[in-house]
Amino acid sequence: MPGATRVGTRAPVVDHGPRTGDKVALTFDADMTDGMLASLRAGRVKSYANLRILDLLERERVPATFFLTGKWVQRYPDVTRRIAGNPRFELANHTYGHAAFTADCYDLPRLPVDELAGDVAKTFTVIEPYGGRQTRYFRFPGLCHDPAALDALAPLGVTVVDGDVVSGDPFATAWKPLVRAVLDKVRPGSVVIMHVTEANAAMTDEALPHILAGLRERNLVPAPLSEVLAAD
Ligand SMILES: [Zn+2]
């Protein structure tokens, strides 16, 4: 399975693939915290699932990889089925409830590092029944990790995926800066980090067509993460 590594050794970290060729990975994180669930229940927020992103990727037949939290999957089972049903989409793990396992990780809720392996394993058990293109890729919330956290993942045999192109889409109020942030940095082998969380990343679907056009101009081709990271 893509991303599977030897169980019992510190999880490796990658942030891009080979700088040869023309492939880039578009990755979309699906965050979900208890606070976000409370906002949905209270009606303060309409949706944390940006279906316009899926519409566009499907219409244009663009491959993508989704880093899913367990709580997002449980809140959006139909959207998860839609992602898993697309042969161009890969599914990856982004913790159960988007907690941090290190100190000073933005203002994310913190859990002790000895709960990390259980949290990530539980998330796989939530995601795996959906089938499709499952992987052993894992992304830390906020990309926050330290040696203790990487050691704690050793029993799971995963690959930790950061990324080399941060779109900056969380809480964005305009789409043009996202397009510029991505197109200024993207290169062959890049892993672009975006979010599919709608209310917390409201400009991503507006930026995406311009990002795709910019990639075409640069002769860069979106591909599933496993194909971007594969050694050439
Ligand atoms: Zn996240």
Boltz pocket constraint, residues with backbone or C-beta under 6 A from the ligand:
constraints:
  - pocket:
      binder: B
      contacts: [[A, 29], [A, 30], [A, 31], [A, 94], [A, 98], [A, 140], [A, 141], [A, 142]]
      max_distance: 6.0
